[in-house]
Amino acid sequence: MGKYTPGPPIDLDAEPVTVHGEKVDEQRAEQIAAETLAEARRRNLQPGGKSLSGGRKHSPVVQFRVPETTKQALDAQAEKLGVSPSKVGRLALEEYLQKHG
């Protein structure tokens, strides 16, 4: 899975940018961002991900502390796989629970 790397910032008022035939300036970009965030909230989802519980329900949060070396290894594995540390943690916990649950 590839990781998205954003390009350099663009001054949309100074550089002409057209998307699907529509000129996108700073004001329009802000409007698009606000509409997108409003739609995510309307669906009762946090921006950036779907509910892991299914439907329109927020997923429960689980937190725990680990040694710094474990956190570093987690971050390195997540970077290697191109996913979030949360996803690596979920996969590891699910695998553990399948084996020992």
DSSP file (Angstrom, degrees, kcal/mol; ACC not computed):
  #  RESIDUE AA STRUCTURE BP1 BP2  ACC     N-H-->O    O-->H-N    N-H-->O    O-->H-N    TCO  KAPPA ALPHA  PHI   PSI    X-CA   Y-CA   Z-CA
    1    1 A M              0   0    0      0, 0.0     2,-0.1     0, 0.0     0, 0.0   0.000 360.0 360.0 360.0 125.2    0.0    0.0    0.0
    2    2 A G        -     0   0    0      1,-0.1     2,-0.5     0, 0.0    79,-0.0  -0.411 360.0-126.1 -79.2 155.0    1.5    3.3   -1.0
    3    3 A K        -     0   0    0     -2,-0.1     2,-0.4    76,-0.0    80,-0.1  -0.862  20.9-123.6-103.2 134.6    1.7    6.3    1.2
    4    4 A Y        -     0   0    0     -2,-0.5    78,-0.0    78,-0.1     0, 0.0  -0.607  24.9-170.4 -76.9 128.6    0.3    9.7    0.1
    5    5 A T        -     0   0    0     -2,-0.4    -2,-0.0     0, 0.0     2,-0.0  -0.968  18.4-134.9-120.5 114.7    2.8   12.5    0.1
    6    6 A P        -     0   0    0      0, 0.0     0, 0.0     0, 0.0     0, 0.0  -0.327  18.1-126.5 -68.3 149.6    1.4   15.9   -0.5
    7    7 A G        -     0   0    0      1,-0.2     3,-0.1    -2,-0.0     0, 0.0  -0.103  46.6 -60.6 -79.6-174.1    3.1   18.3   -2.8
    8    8 A P        -     0   0    0      0, 0.0    -1,-0.2     0, 0.0     0, 0.0  -0.324  66.9 -89.0 -68.8 154.4    4.2   21.8   -2.0
    9    9 A P        -     0   0    0      0, 0.0     2,-0.4     0, 0.0     0, 0.0  -0.272  41.6-148.7 -62.1 149.7    1.5   24.3   -1.0
   10   10 A I        -     0   0    0     -3,-0.1     2,-1.2     5,-0.0     3,-0.1  -0.969  14.4-133.8-122.8 136.5   -0.1   26.3   -3.8
   11   11 A D    >>  -     0   0    0     -2,-0.4     4,-2.7     1,-0.2     3,-1.1  -0.781  22.5-166.8 -84.9  98.6   -1.4   29.9   -3.6
   12   12 A L  T 34 S+     0   0    0     -2,-1.2     5,-0.3     1,-0.3    -1,-0.2   0.693  83.9  55.5 -66.2 -18.9   -4.7   29.1   -5.4
   13   13 A D  T 34 S+     0   0    0     12,-0.1    -1,-0.3     1,-0.1    12,-0.1   0.765 115.5  37.6 -81.2 -25.5   -5.4   32.9   -5.9
   14   14 A A  T <4 S+     0   0    0     -3,-1.1    -2,-0.2     1,-0.2    -1,-0.1   0.799 116.5  51.4 -94.1 -33.2   -2.0   33.4   -7.7
   15   15 A E  S  < S-     0   0    0     -4,-2.7     2,-0.3     2,-0.0    -1,-0.2  -0.920  87.5-123.5-109.6 123.3   -1.8   30.1   -9.7
   16   16 A P        -     0   0    0      0, 0.0     2,-0.4     0, 0.0    -3,-0.1  -0.478  33.2-179.7 -68.3 126.0   -4.8   29.1  -11.8
   17   17 A V        -     0   0    0      7,-0.3     7,-2.9    -5,-0.3     2,-0.4  -0.996   6.4-170.0-127.9 129.3   -6.0   25.7  -10.9
   18   18 A T  E     -A   23   0A   0     -2,-0.4     2,-0.5     5,-0.2     5,-0.2  -0.976   4.1-173.0-123.0 131.8   -9.0   24.0  -12.7
   19   19 A V  E >  S-A   22   0A   0      3,-2.8     3,-2.0    -2,-0.4    -2,-0.0  -0.982  77.9 -18.4-125.6 119.3  -10.7   20.8  -11.5
   20   20 A H  T 3  S-     0   0    0     -2,-0.5    -1,-0.1     1,-0.3     3,-0.1   0.880 129.7 -51.6  52.0  41.4  -13.3   19.3  -13.7
   21   21 A G  T 3  S+     0   0    0      1,-0.2     2,-0.5    -3,-0.0    -1,-0.3   0.427 115.5 115.7  80.8  -1.4  -13.6   22.6  -15.6
   22   22 A E  E <   -A   19   0A   0     -3,-2.0    -3,-2.8     2,-0.0     2,-0.4  -0.880  67.0-126.5-105.5 130.1  -14.1   24.6  -12.4
   23   23 A K  E     -A   18   0A   0     -2,-0.5     2,-0.7    -5,-0.2    -5,-0.2  -0.594  24.0-154.5 -71.7 128.1  -11.6   27.3  -11.3
   24   24 A V        +     0   0    0     -7,-2.9    -7,-0.3    -2,-0.4     2,-0.2  -0.911  19.6 171.2-110.4 109.0  -10.6   26.5   -7.7
   25   25 A D     >  -     0   0    0     -2,-0.7     4,-2.6    -9,-0.1     5,-0.2  -0.469  52.7 -86.5-103.0-178.3   -9.4   29.5   -5.8
   26   26 A E  H  > S+     0   0    0      1,-0.2     4,-2.2     2,-0.2     5,-0.2   0.895 128.2  50.9 -57.9 -41.6   -8.6   29.8   -2.0
   27   27 A Q  H  > S+     0   0    0      1,-0.2     4,-2.0     2,-0.2    -1,-0.2   0.922 112.1  45.8 -63.5 -44.9  -12.3   30.6   -1.2
   28   28 A R  H  > S+     0   0    0      2,-0.2     4,-2.6     1,-0.2    -1,-0.2   0.886 110.8  53.8 -66.4 -38.6  -13.6   27.6   -3.2
   29   29 A A  H  X S+     0   0    0     -4,-2.6     4,-2.4     1,-0.2    -1,-0.2   0.910 109.1  48.6 -62.1 -42.1  -11.0   25.3   -1.7
   30   30 A E  H  X S+     0   0    0     -4,-2.2     4,-2.4    -5,-0.2    -1,-0.2   0.893 111.2  50.9 -62.9 -39.7  -12.1   26.3    1.8
   31   31 A Q  H  X S+     0   0    0     -4,-2.0     4,-2.5     2,-0.2    -2,-0.2   0.918 110.0  48.8 -64.1 -44.4  -15.7   25.7    0.8
   32   32 A I  H  X S+     0   0    0     -4,-2.6     4,-2.3     1,-0.2    -2,-0.2   0.918 111.9  49.5 -61.3 -44.0  -14.9   22.2   -0.5
   33   33 A A  H  X S+     0   0    0     -4,-2.4     4,-2.4     1,-0.2    -2,-0.2   0.913 111.7  48.3 -62.4 -43.0  -13.1   21.4    2.7
   34   34 A A  H  X S+     0   0    0     -4,-2.4     4,-2.5     1,-0.2    -2,-0.2   0.902 111.9  49.3 -65.0 -41.4  -16.0   22.6    4.9
   35   35 A E  H  X S+     0   0    0     -4,-2.5     4,-2.1     2,-0.2    -1,-0.2   0.900 111.4  49.7 -64.1 -40.8  -18.5   20.6    2.8
   36   36 A T  H  X S+     0   0    0     -4,-2.3     4,-2.0     2,-0.2    -2,-0.2   0.923 112.5  46.4 -64.9 -45.2  -16.4   17.5    3.1
   37   37 A L  H  X S+     0   0    0     -4,-2.4     4,-2.4     1,-0.2    -2,-0.2   0.899 111.4  52.4 -64.2 -41.1  -16.0   17.9    6.9
   38   38 A A  H  X S+     0   0    0     -4,-2.5     4,-2.5     1,-0.2    -1,-0.2   0.891 108.9  50.2 -62.1 -39.8  -19.7   18.5    7.3
   39   39 A E  H  X S+     0   0    0     -4,-2.1     4,-1.8     2,-0.2    -1,-0.2   0.898 109.8  50.3 -66.1 -40.4  -20.6   15.4    5.3
   40   40 A A  H  <>S+     0   0    0     -4,-2.0     5,-2.6     1,-0.2    -2,-0.2   0.917 113.5  45.7 -63.0 -42.3  -18.2   13.3    7.5
   41   41 A R  H ><5S+     0   0    0     -4,-2.4     3,-1.8     3,-0.2    -2,-0.2   0.884 107.9  57.0 -67.7 -37.4  -19.9   14.7   10.6
   42   42 A R  H 3<5S+     0   0    0     -4,-2.5    -1,-0.2     1,-0.3    -2,-0.2   0.875 106.5  49.7 -60.2 -36.7  -23.3   14.1    9.1
   43   43 A R  T 3<5S-     0   0    0     -4,-1.8    -1,-0.3    -5,-0.1    -2,-0.2   0.420 117.6-119.1 -81.5   2.4  -22.4   10.5    8.8
   44   44 A N  T < 5S+     0   0    0     -3,-1.8     2,-0.4     1,-0.2    -3,-0.2   0.859  70.7 130.7  62.9  37.9  -21.3   10.6   12.4
   45   45 A L      < -     0   0    0     -5,-2.6    -1,-0.2    -6,-0.1    -2,-0.1  -0.908  61.8-117.2-120.0 149.0  -17.7    9.6   11.5
   46   46 A Q    >   -     0   0    0     -2,-0.4     3,-1.5     3,-0.2    -5,-0.0  -0.644  46.9 -95.6 -77.1 140.1  -14.5   11.2   12.4
   47   47 A P  T 3  S+     0   0    0      0, 0.0    -1,-0.1     0, 0.0     3,-0.0  -0.314 108.1  34.3 -55.7 136.3  -12.6   12.6    9.5
   48   48 A G  T 3  S+     0   0    0     -3,-0.1     2,-0.3     1,-0.0    -2,-0.0   0.265 113.9  36.6 105.5 -11.3  -10.0   10.1    8.2
   49   49 A G    <   -     0   0    0     -3,-1.5    -3,-0.2     0, 0.0     2,-0.2  -0.994  68.9-111.6-167.7 159.8  -11.7    6.8    8.7
   50   50 A K        -     0   0    0     -2,-0.3     2,-0.2     1,-0.1     6,-0.1  -0.516  52.2 -84.8 -89.3 161.6  -14.9    4.7    8.8
   51   51 A S        -     0   0    0      4,-0.4     3,-0.3    -2,-0.2     4,-0.1  -0.480  29.2-155.2 -64.6 131.6  -16.4    3.3   11.9
   52   52 A L  S    S+     0   0    0     -2,-0.2    -1,-0.2     1,-0.2     6,-0.1   0.638  93.7  59.8 -81.5 -15.1  -14.8    0.0   12.9
   53   53 A S  S    S-     0   0    0      4,-0.5    -1,-0.2     1,-0.2     3,-0.1   0.611 113.3-115.5 -86.5 -13.6  -17.9   -1.0   14.7
   54   54 A G  S >  S+     0   0    0     -3,-0.3     3,-1.3     3,-0.3    -1,-0.2   0.015  73.6  32.1  94.7 155.4  -20.1   -0.7   11.6
   55   55 A G  T 3  S-     0   0    0      1,-0.2    -4,-0.4    -4,-0.1    -1,-0.3  -0.345 120.9 -37.3  65.6-140.3  -22.9    1.5   10.6
   56   56 A R  T 3  S+     0   0    0     -3,-0.1     2,-0.4    -6,-0.1    -1,-0.2   0.004 101.2 119.7-109.7  26.2  -22.9    5.0   12.0
   57   57 A K    <   -     0   0    0     -3,-1.3    -4,-0.5    -6,-0.1    -3,-0.3  -0.733  65.7-118.0 -97.0 138.1  -21.5    4.1   15.4
   58   58 A H        -     0   0    0     -2,-0.4   -13,-0.1    -7,-0.1    -7,-0.1  -0.495  33.0-115.7 -70.3 143.1  -18.2    5.5   16.8
   59   59 A S        -     0   0    0     -2,-0.2    -1,-0.1     1,-0.1    -8,-0.0  -0.563  32.7-106.5 -77.5 142.6  -15.6    2.9   17.4
   60   60 A P        -     0   0    0      0, 0.0     2,-0.4     0, 0.0    -1,-0.1  -0.327  31.8-127.6 -65.4 152.8  -14.5    2.4   21.1
   61   61 A V        -     0   0    0      2,-0.0     2,-0.4    -2,-0.0     0, 0.0  -0.874  20.6-168.8-105.5 135.2  -11.1    3.7   22.0
   62   62 A V        -     0   0    0     -2,-0.4     2,-0.4     2,-0.0     0, 0.0  -0.991   9.2-178.0-121.7 129.2   -8.5    1.5   23.8
   63   63 A Q        +     0   0    0     -2,-0.4     2,-0.3     2,-0.0    -2,-0.0  -0.967   8.8 158.1-128.2 144.9   -5.4    3.1   25.3
   64   64 A F        -     0   0    0     -2,-0.4     2,-0.3     2,-0.0    -2,-0.0  -0.978  35.2-111.1-157.5 159.2   -2.4    1.6   27.0
   65   65 A R        -     0   0    0     -2,-0.3    -2,-0.0     0, 0.0     0, 0.0  -0.664  30.8-179.3 -95.0 147.1    1.2    2.5   27.8
   66   66 A V        -     0   0    0     -2,-0.3     5,-0.0     1,-0.0    -2,-0.0  -0.929  37.1 -86.5-136.8 160.5    4.2    0.8   26.3
   67   67 A P    >>  -     0   0    0      0, 0.0     4,-2.0     0, 0.0     3,-0.5  -0.311  43.2-111.5 -62.7 154.6    8.0    1.2   26.6
   68   68 A E  H 3> S+     0   0    0      1,-0.2     4,-2.4     2,-0.2     5,-0.2   0.858 118.1  56.3 -57.6 -37.3    9.5    3.8   24.3
   69   69 A T  H 3> S+     0   0    0      1,-0.2     4,-2.1     2,-0.2    -1,-0.2   0.868 106.2  50.5 -65.2 -35.1   11.3    1.1   22.3
   70   70 A T  H <> S+     0   0    0     -3,-0.5     4,-2.5     2,-0.2    -1,-0.2   0.911 110.3  49.8 -67.4 -41.9    8.0   -0.6   21.6
   71   71 A K  H  X S+     0   0    0     -4,-2.0     4,-2.6     2,-0.2    -2,-0.2   0.901 110.5  50.1 -63.1 -41.0    6.5    2.6   20.4
   72   72 A Q  H  X S+     0   0    0     -4,-2.4     4,-2.3     2,-0.2    -1,-0.2   0.909 111.5  48.0 -63.7 -42.4    9.5    3.2   18.1
   73   73 A A  H  X S+     0   0    0     -4,-2.1     4,-2.4     2,-0.2    -2,-0.2   0.898 111.4  51.3 -65.6 -39.7    9.1   -0.3   16.7
   74   74 A L  H  X S+     0   0    0     -4,-2.5     4,-2.6     2,-0.2    -2,-0.2   0.940 111.2  47.0 -60.9 -48.6    5.4    0.2   16.2
   75   75 A D  H  X S+     0   0    0     -4,-2.6     4,-2.4     1,-0.2    -2,-0.2   0.893 112.1  50.6 -61.3 -40.4    6.0    3.5   14.4
   76   76 A A  H  X S+     0   0    0     -4,-2.3     4,-2.4     2,-0.2    -1,-0.2   0.906 111.7  47.1 -65.3 -41.8    8.7    1.9   12.2
   77   77 A Q  H  X S+     0   0    0     -4,-2.4     4,-2.2     2,-0.2    -2,-0.2   0.909 112.0  50.4 -66.4 -41.6    6.4   -1.0   11.3
   78   78 A A  H  X>S+     0   0    0     -4,-2.6     5,-2.2     2,-0.2     4,-1.3   0.917 111.7  47.9 -62.1 -43.3    3.5    1.3   10.5
   79   79 A E  H  <5S+     0   0    0     -4,-2.4     3,-0.3     2,-0.2    -2,-0.2   0.916 110.7  51.9 -62.4 -44.0    5.8    3.4    8.3
   80   80 A K  H  <5S+     0   0    0     -4,-2.4    -1,-0.2     1,-0.2    -2,-0.2   0.887 116.0  40.2 -59.8 -40.8    7.1    0.3    6.5
   81   81 A L  H  <5S-     0   0    0     -4,-2.2    -1,-0.2    -5,-0.1    -2,-0.2   0.599 108.5-123.6 -85.6 -12.2    3.5   -0.9    5.8
   82   82 A G  T  <5S+     0   0    0     -4,-1.3     2,-0.2     1,-0.3    -3,-0.2   0.829  74.2 109.1  72.5  31.9    2.2    2.6    4.9
   83   83 A V  S   <S-     0   0    0     -5,-2.2    -1,-0.3    -6,-0.2    -2,-0.1  -0.776  74.4 -84.8-129.4 175.3   -0.5    2.5    7.5
   84   84 A S     >  -     0   0    0     -2,-0.2     4,-1.8     1,-0.1     3,-0.3  -0.435  33.2-118.0 -78.9 155.5   -1.2    4.1   10.9
   85   85 A P  H  > S+     0   0    0      0, 0.0     4,-2.5     0, 0.0     5,-0.2   0.849 116.2  60.9 -57.9 -33.1    0.2    2.9   14.1
   86   86 A S  H  > S+     0   0    0      1,-0.2     4,-2.7     2,-0.2     5,-0.2   0.906 102.7  49.9 -60.7 -41.6   -3.4    2.3   15.2
   87   87 A K  H  > S+     0   0    0     -3,-0.3     4,-2.6     2,-0.2    -1,-0.2   0.917 110.5  48.9 -65.4 -42.3   -4.0   -0.1   12.4
   88   88 A V  H  X S+     0   0    0     -4,-1.8     4,-2.5     1,-0.2    -1,-0.2   0.925 112.6  49.3 -61.7 -43.0   -0.8   -2.1   13.3
   89   89 A G  H  X S+     0   0    0     -4,-2.5     4,-2.6     2,-0.2    -2,-0.2   0.904 110.7  49.5 -62.5 -42.4   -2.0   -2.2   16.9
   90   90 A R  H  X S+     0   0    0     -4,-2.7     4,-2.8     2,-0.2     5,-0.2   0.932 112.2  48.1 -61.9 -45.9   -5.5   -3.4   15.9
   91   91 A L  H  X S+     0   0    0     -4,-2.6     4,-2.4     1,-0.2    -2,-0.2   0.914 113.1  47.7 -61.4 -43.0   -4.0   -6.1   13.7
   92   92 A A  H  X S+     0   0    0     -4,-2.5     4,-2.4    -5,-0.2    -1,-0.2   0.912 113.6  47.1 -65.5 -42.4   -1.6   -7.3   16.4
   93   93 A L  H  X S+     0   0    0     -4,-2.6     4,-2.7     2,-0.2    -2,-0.2   0.917 112.1  49.8 -66.4 -42.9   -4.3   -7.3   19.1
   94   94 A E  H  X S+     0   0    0     -4,-2.8     4,-2.0     2,-0.2    -2,-0.2   0.916 111.7  49.0 -61.1 -42.9   -6.8   -9.2   16.9
   95   95 A E  H  X S+     0   0    0     -4,-2.4     4,-1.9    -5,-0.2    -2,-0.2   0.920 112.1  48.7 -63.0 -43.6   -4.1  -11.8   16.1
   96   96 A Y  H  X S+     0   0    0     -4,-2.4     4,-2.7     1,-0.2     5,-0.3   0.929 111.6  49.0 -61.1 -45.8   -3.3  -12.2   19.8
   97   97 A L  H  X S+     0   0    0     -4,-2.7     4,-2.0     1,-0.2    -1,-0.2   0.837 109.0  53.0 -66.7 -32.5   -6.9  -12.6   20.7
   98   98 A Q  H  < S+     0   0    0     -4,-2.0    -1,-0.2    -5,-0.2    -2,-0.2   0.907 116.2  39.8 -66.3 -40.6   -7.5  -15.2   18.0
   99   99 A K  H  < S+     0   0    0     -4,-1.9    -2,-0.2    -5,-0.2    -1,-0.2   0.852 134.1  19.9 -76.0 -35.3   -4.6  -17.2   19.3
  100  100 A H  H  <        0   0    0     -4,-2.7    -3,-0.2    -5,-0.2    -2,-0.2   0.400 360.0 360.0-118.7   1.1   -5.1  -16.8   23.0
  101  101 A G     <        0   0    0     -4,-2.0    -3,-0.1    -5,-0.3    -1,-0.1   0.468 360.0 360.0 -82.3 360.0   -8.8  -15.8   23.3
